[in-house]
Amino acid sequence: MSGRVTGTGEVFRAAVREWLSAAVAGLAEGALDDVTVRREWDRKLYDAGLAGLTWPVEFGGRGLSVLEEYVFHEEAARAGAPEGYGRIGRILAGPLLIKHGSPEQRQRYLQPILSGDEVWCQGFSEPGAGSDLANVGTRAERAGELYRISGQKIWTSFADHANRCLLLARTSARAPRHRNLGMFLLDMRQPGVDVRPITRITGDTTFSEVHFDGAVVHERDLVGGETGGWRMAMAVLSDERGPIEAITRYTAMSRAAAVLRECCASGSCDPELDEVCARVETVRWHSMRSLGNALAGIEDRAAGSVSKLMWSHTWQALTAYGLGLGCPAHELMWQRQYLESRAATIFSGSTQIQRNVIAERVLGLPR
Ligand SMILES: Cc1cc2nc3c(=O)[nH]c(=O)nc-3n(C[C@H](O)[C@H](O)[C@H](O)COP(=O)(O)OP(=O)(O)OC[C@H]3O[C@@H](n4cnc5c(N)ncnc54)[C@H](O)[C@@H]3O)c2cc1C
């Protein structure tokens, strides 16, 4: 396993497959959730030229299309590769900075995101602002060149290991509710930032409460201006429900579906197996449609909502069925996946919110 993976299309697929088979060999199955293993994986991808596949070359990416991104995820799922740890940086913060960041912000932040040296978290949700995100109460008070941050975020994934936070906070700009919000690039390793991990139903602590009291952000680390935070947040959420996320979820589910078939090899399964697997395939076709739109340059936010609804409910059906099989060889895996999947209809916008979006934007129903 050495050198950079090159090529496009099927050449790329063959090269990725070869690289993955060498890279994954030696990783113990149980180590795939380990933070150190996942961070090392980010670095390996970077060294192999497999980080930032769709990022422009000028920003350190490969400048490839979402098709190669899809191929990579398909092969990674097939090989049983770990999920990288720097996903908020790669999927959300990086693309935001590429589209809306200043030259200095791009220069400072993009490379450490790709190399995995800096982990990002997403500081949007608060106890009183989840679905109703515009209700954010964390304040960013201007004091000269600095903003002083006070308030609280919750459910912040990766916060306990994060170097930086994409922070949505209310500025002192005199403007209506959606206009006095700013998007800040906050240093998590400073006094005044208190991270309190929350234990999840799975037993891990991958998300946290984050309290801010006296933390500061320099004005050069504001993206989109003092009144542009809402627009930035919508851009982030659109990427969070975009084709790359749909593809990642589908490929992970297809791997789980393969395990399901293994569990059923003894012939003890009922027709529900086919139904569950057919639902996974439906997610695949929907992901393909999103992929086609992305390749044609069509942005369709409602498609992201449909996709989110489909994969989250399918994942829950898949894991419930897998758990119910009582397969001794994979019992622990199904237990974990079942518990993990419970959160899928909440994060990145709950099921009810996605249905509202579809009702309003696709069906044209009144609010
Ligand atoms: C595993 C996990 C990881 C997360 N990671 C992050 C992260 O990294 N960063 C971050 O900022 N946030 C994160 N979140 C938070 C997530 O975005 C919120 O939980 C989600 O937006 C819902 O907000 P809420 O929890 O405040 O619930 P609420 O908004 O209070 O909703 C409660 C219930 O009411 C329903 N509801 C609310 N409004 C409406 C409406 N208008 N119409 C119909 N039904 C409605 C919701 O669907 C839900 O069922 C994460 C959550 C989970 C579970």
The ligand as an SDF file (V2000), in Angstrom:
LIG
                    3D

 53 58  0  0  0  0  0  0  0  0999 V2000
  -27.0150   11.6410   16.9350 C   0  0  0  0  0  0  0  0  0  0  0  0
  -27.2590   13.1200   16.8060 C   0  0  0  0  0  0  0  0  0  0  0  0
  -26.2230   13.9410   16.4100 C   0  0  0  0  0  0  0  0  0  0  0  0
  -26.4220   15.3120   16.3250 C   0  0  0  0  0  0  0  0  0  0  0  0
  -25.3460   16.1220   15.9740 N   0  0  0  0  0  0  0  0  0  0  0  0
  -25.5290   17.4410   15.9290 C   0  0  0  0  0  0  0  0  0  0  0  0
  -24.4030   18.3050   15.6520 C   0  0  0  0  0  0  0  0  0  0  0  0
  -23.2790   17.8560   15.4340 O   0  0  0  0  0  0  0  0  0  0  0  0
  -24.6160   19.6460   15.6550 N   0  0  0  0  0  0  0  0  0  0  0  0
  -25.8400   20.1880   15.8880 C   0  0  0  0  0  0  0  0  0  0  0  0
  -25.9510   21.4090   15.8460 O   0  0  0  0  0  0  0  0  0  0  0  0
  -26.9200   19.4080   16.1760 N   0  0  0  0  0  0  0  0  0  0  0  0
  -26.7800   18.0600   16.1940 C   0  0  0  0  0  0  0  0  0  0  0  0
  -27.8630   17.2400   16.5000 N   0  0  0  0  0  0  0  0  0  0  0  0
  -29.1310   17.8720   16.8390 C   0  0  0  0  0  0  0  0  0  0  0  0
  -30.2210   17.7250   15.7820 C   0  0  0  0  0  0  0  0  0  0  0  0
  -29.9690   18.5470   14.6920 O   0  0  0  0  0  0  0  0  0  0  0  0
  -31.5560   18.0950   16.4840 C   0  0  0  0  0  0  0  0  0  0  0  0
  -31.7780   17.1050   17.4720 O   0  0  0  0  0  0  0  0  0  0  0  0
  -32.7170   18.1360   15.5240 C   0  0  0  0  0  0  0  0  0  0  0  0
  -32.5970   19.2420   14.6650 O   0  0  0  0  0  0  0  0  0  0  0  0
  -34.0690   18.2330   16.2780 C   0  0  0  0  0  0  0  0  0  0  0  0
  -34.0470   19.2940   17.1660 O   0  0  0  0  0  0  0  0  0  0  0  0
  -34.4540   19.1000   18.7010 P   0  0  0  0  0  0  0  0  0  0  0  0
  -33.6600   17.9450   19.2420 O   0  0  0  0  0  0  0  0  0  0  0  0
  -34.2740   20.4070   19.3780 O   0  0  0  0  0  0  0  0  0  0  0  0
  -35.9650   18.6700   18.7090 O   0  0  0  0  0  0  0  0  0  0  0  0
  -37.2160   19.6480   18.5400 P   0  0  0  0  0  0  0  0  0  0  0  0
  -36.9590   20.6230   17.4530 O   0  0  0  0  0  0  0  0  0  0  0  0
  -37.5770   20.1830   19.8770 O   0  0  0  0  0  0  0  0  0  0  0  0
  -38.3150   18.6490   18.0560 O   0  0  0  0  0  0  0  0  0  0  0  0
  -38.9690   17.7330   18.9250 C   0  0  0  0  0  0  0  0  0  0  0  0
  -40.0190   16.9650   18.1330 C   0  0  0  0  0  0  0  0  0  0  0  0
  -40.9920   17.8830   17.5950 O   0  0  0  0  0  0  0  0  0  0  0  0
  -41.0780   17.7520   16.1870 C   0  0  0  0  0  0  0  0  0  0  0  0
  -41.2620   19.0750   15.5800 N   0  0  0  0  0  0  0  0  0  0  0  0
  -40.5810   20.2090   15.8520 C   0  0  0  0  0  0  0  0  0  0  0  0
  -41.0130   21.2260   15.0780 N   0  0  0  0  0  0  0  0  0  0  0  0
  -41.9800   20.7180   14.2950 C   0  0  0  0  0  0  0  0  0  0  0  0
  -42.8020   21.2730   13.2720 C   0  0  0  0  0  0  0  0  0  0  0  0
  -42.7090   22.5450   12.8900 N   0  0  0  0  0  0  0  0  0  0  0  0
  -43.7080   20.4640   12.6620 N   0  0  0  0  0  0  0  0  0  0  0  0
  -43.8140   19.1420   13.0060 C   0  0  0  0  0  0  0  0  0  0  0  0
  -43.0630   18.5600   13.9880 N   0  0  0  0  0  0  0  0  0  0  0  0
  -42.1610   19.3370   14.6190 C   0  0  0  0  0  0  0  0  0  0  0  0
  -39.7340   17.1720   15.7590 C   0  0  0  0  0  0  0  0  0  0  0  0
  -39.8340   16.4560   14.5430 O   0  0  0  0  0  0  0  0  0  0  0  0
  -39.4250   16.2410   16.9220 C   0  0  0  0  0  0  0  0  0  0  0  0
  -40.0740   15.0170   16.7470 O   0  0  0  0  0  0  0  0  0  0  0  0
  -27.6890   15.8730   16.5910 C   0  0  0  0  0  0  0  0  0  0  0  0
  -28.7420   15.0320   16.9810 C   0  0  0  0  0  0  0  0  0  0  0  0
  -28.5400   13.6810   17.0940 C   0  0  0  0  0  0  0  0  0  0  0  0
  -29.6790   12.8240   17.5250 C   0  0  0  0  0  0  0  0  0  0  0  0
  1  2  1  0
  2  3  1  0
  2 52  2  0
  3  4  2  0
  4  5  1  0
  4 50  1  0
  5  6  2  0
  6  7  1  0
  6 13  1  0
  7  8  2  0
  7  9  1  0
  9 10  1  0
 10 11  2  0
 10 12  1  0
 12 13  2  0
 13 14  1  0
 14 15  1  0
 14 50  1  0
 15 16  1  0
 16 17  1  0
 16 18  1  0
 18 19  1  0
 18 20  1  0
 20 21  1  0
 20 22  1  0
 22 23  1  0
 23 24  1  0
 24 25  2  0
 24 26  1  0
 24 27  1  0
 27 28  1  0
 28 29  2  0
 28 30  1  0
 28 31  1  0
 31 32  1  0
 32 33  1  0
 33 34  1  0
 33 48  1  0
 34 35  1  0
 35 36  1  0
 35 46  1  0
 36 37  1  0
 36 45  1  0
 37 38  2  0
 38 39  1  0
 39 40  1  0
 39 45  2  0
 40 41  1  0
 40 42  2  0
 42 43  1  0
 43 44  2  0
 44 45  1  0
 46 47  1  0
 46 48  1  0
 48 49  1  0
 50 51  2  0
 51 52  1  0
 52 53  1  0
M  END
$$$$
